[in-house]
Amino acid sequence: MEKATIIGIDLAKRVFQVHAAAKDGRPVLRKKVSRAQLLGFLAKQPRAIVAMEACCGAHFLGRTFAAQGHTVRLSMCSPT
């Protein structure tokens, strides 16, 4: 797999959608990952920016991913 510089994670209860992109924006990975597999999966990835929507679970995961060496970015939802 080509090196991903940014990894986006769509958070859910049981299955997460992971999308990784190269430096030029080309997708290099699209994968469904279960909750039990997520931490191990990200630990195996090269250090990258990990982007998630800010919610209660995202803060815990963000701290965990940062401890693995990733740079974490949480985005706020705009009210509708």
SULVENGI-V845128 format. One record per backbone hydrogen bond with DSSP energy under -0.5 kcal/mol. CO is the residue of the C=O (numbers start at 1). NH is the residue of the N-H. E is the energy in kcal/mol with one decimal. If there is no record, write none. Layout:
# SULVENGI-V845128
[[CO & NH & E] [CO & NH & E]]
This chain:
# SULVENGI-V845128
[[5 & 49 & -2.4] [6 & 21 & -2.6] [7 & 51 & -2.9] [8 & 19 & -2.6] [9 & 11 & -0.8] [9 & 53 & -0.5] [10 & 17 & -1.4] [14 & 35 & -2.1] [16 & 18 & -0.6] [16 & 33 & -2.9] [17 & 10 & -2.7] [18 & 31 & -2.5] [19 & 8 & -3.6] [20 & 28 & -2.7] [20 & 29 & -1.4] [21 & 5 & -2.4] [21 & 6 & -1.7] [22 & 25 & -2.0] [26 & 22 & -2.9] [29 & 20 & -2.6] [31 & 18 & -3.1] [33 & 16 & -3.6] [34 & 37 & -0.7] [34 & 38 & -1.4] [35 & 39 & -0.6] [37 & 41 & -2.6] [38 & 42 & -2.5] [39 & 43 & -1.8] [40 & 44 & -1.2] [41 & 44 & -0.5] [41 & 45 & -0.6] [42 & 45 & -0.7] [48 & 50 & -0.5] [48 & 71 & -2.3] [49 & 7 & -3.4] [49 & 51 & -0.6] [50 & 73 & -2.9] [51 & 9 & -2.5] [52 & 75 & -2.4] [55 & 59 & -1.4] [56 & 60 & -1.0] [57 & 61 & -2.4] [58 & 62 & -2.8] [59 & 63 & -2.0] [60 & 64 & -1.9] [61 & 65 & -3.0] [62 & 66 & -2.4] [63 & 67 & -1.8] [64 & 68 & -1.0] [65 & 70 & -2.1] [66 & 69 & -1.4] [70 & 72 & -0.6] [71 & 50 & -3.4] [73 & 52 & -2.2] [75 & 54 & -3.6]]
